Amino acid sequence: MEHPFPEARHVVMDEVHNCEQPDPRESWYQKARQIVRQHNPDNPGYLWLFADKCQTDHTFPTGMPPEAQQQPSFRLSKVIRNSGKIFNYSNKYLSKADVKGTLVLGHDFEGENVEDMQYSKSRTVAQSDVLNEIFPALFKEGYIYRDVAVLFAKQDFISERLLGDVNVPTCTARGNNSDKVVISTVNKYSGLERPIVILFDLDSSVPHRRIRDCFIYSAVTRAMVKLIIIRCQHCRSVITALQKRSKKQK
């Protein structure tokens, strides 16, 4: 907000739904309008804003102008990032009636089944134990480190011992183009993607139903081919489930 950008004529902003503008006096939208008009107010540059309202997972004002003022506007409705099975799974988190029936899949790639697992968190079973069971199975199937992202609801949910105890090289969301496994949060990974996404303990992260659905929709649509959802429940262990699956494959 402080940089004047005197050389710029056009502004393109992505992920605008993630913007927060608590103070209306500091309007990023008005600044963007000033930038595209600074050289010639009568012949301004282009101002493009890309937003996905289905992924707005906060209650703060975004700073976007009202829809009536967003002219001309275009709605993108063809999904190409996600496989067919992930696309179908994500649809149940679309709560807006004017969106749910309009999205279509832009390809015929089905991908792999969405896996929903549970584990019993205890002193003897940690997050790293679960991941160290999952990773070898994925790599045996032909996936590599750079294919995988592990996402949590919040930074506080990532245990201190996790990074040191997993048997793979890791990086943050900023290293998404590296050859390492990404371990990050859903919000920090917004706008990014990988073939495999593992979601860890998202269920109790957001109490508000609408915001929760948007949050989970944003999380599951980060996956391109394979989605694995790990839920912390005091029932069966995910390690036992993985061992049973491994025996069946043998």
Summary of the structure (lengths in Angstrom):
residues: 250
radius of gyration: 20.7
end to end distance: 57.6
largest distance: 70.4
contacts: 662
relative contact order: 0.16
helix: 34%
strand: 18%
